[in-house]
Amino acid sequence: MKNTSGERKGRPGAVRQGGKGKQVGSGGQGRQALEGKKPTPKAEDRPYHPAGKRKAAQDRLAAAKGRAGNSAERPIRQASVRTLADRSAPPRAKQKAGDDSEIVTGRNSVLEALRARIPATTLYMATRLEMDDRVKEILTLATRRGIPVLEVMRPELDRLTGPDSVHQGLALKVPPYEYAHPLEMLDQAERRGQKPLFVALDGITDPRNLGAIIRSVAAFGGQGVIVPQRRSVGLTASAWKTSAGAAARIPVAMAGNLTQTLKAFKERGVFVLGLDGGGDVSLPGLELADQPLVLVIGSEGKGLSRIVTETCDAIVSVPITATTESLNAGIAASVTLYEVSKLRAERKRK
């Protein structure tokens, strides 16, 4: 129906507001919002700001230096009771779940394993193997220990050791590796009168890196390597091979909780130093080199985890050229161990 009155008819259902009406007070909330907030904290006072992280690292380093001064006046404290790290770490004879017998390949690795009297079940030898002094000693040691020696064709040995293994005609079958307890390694170093020097791995998954680190620890006077129970490589045949037999002389311990283990080492007077490219402490002339140390090595991609970084007394960086992005974990460990060994020898002569 058409509207003839000339008045504008509203849309059905619409409600026109007549006015604002009486306003309800804000109770002062608006005035408080206009007053503004407190002054913005300084960058170094913000825990998640890079400057705040640097300040926290400097505070930890200062506290570590204070402990270093006090440690010269008192011996390393012996632990009389088991700490949380003791309970969280697996016992000495424990190995990673699901592990099976390992195959150690290569003449040096097999010879060192037999010299160290590592338990072995079978020695495999390729037919028509070229005899040298190492092979003769391997056969002599295996015969004395009553280890069966099986002569197999090279294709069978290739299948047994894997397609990427360089076995050099020899392979030794050994039971799963028996990991040490972290604090037992520390006790052993103290009983021998050695200054503790250990390497802990945080997120290292390449067995060749583990083998190279074990070899460097043996070369530069370290006493052991610590690996976490989860998200970490174990002592596999590839690690044995890369270590060139050093795994037979350097114990590898497994930590159920790496952070708690590092804290337990700190309670025993050991300083924990992490390696990271962005560290505030430069490696050359490291001030804490002559103190009992645990060096924590992170993965090449992710580096140290946050909680491990916060546990470290200091974060150390290895100076490299700007054209090089980072160092391989095994190389970084070798360079750091060499520098620590060199500084200890220099300061001992003074």
Number of C-alpha atoms within 10 A of each C-alpha: 3 4 8 6 7 6 7 7 8 9 7 6 6 7 8 7 7 6 6 6 7 6 6 6 8 8 8 8 9 10 10 10 9 8 8 8 8 6 6 8 8 10 14 15 14 14 13 10 13 12 15 16 17 17 18 17 22 17 14 18 21 14 14 21 18 11 14 19 12 12 16 10 8 9 10 14 11 12 12 6 7 10 15 13 22 20 14 14 23 21 18 14 11 15 20 16 7 6 12 13 14 20 26 28 26 20 22 21 25 28 26 19 24 22 16 14 13 14 16 21 15 17 21 21 22 20 13 11 13 9 8 8 7 13 19 12 14 20 17 13 16 22 12 8 13 12 16 13 15 13 16 15 14 18 9 12 22 17 10 14 21 12 9 8 17 16 23 16 22 27 26 28 20 19 14 19 21 17 22 23 23 31 22 13 20 21 14 13 17 14 9 8 9 14 18 23 26 24 26 28 24 25 21 26 14 16 21 21 23 29 26 23 29 32 24 23 24 19 14 17 17 23 22 25 27 26 26 22 19 15 11 17 20 26 21 20 24 23 25 30 26 22 25 22 26 26 28 21 16 17 19 27 27 28 28 21 19 24 19 20 25 25 20 20 20 19 15 17 23 27 27 26 24 26 25 23 17 13 16 16 20 15 19 15 12 14 14 19 22 20 20 21 22 24 23 25 23 24 20 16 11 10 18 22 12 8 10 18 21 17 18 25 22 27 27 23 19 19 12 11 7 7 6 7 8 16 15 13 22 22 14 21 25 20 15 22 25 17 18 25 18 16 18 16 12 11 10 9 6 5
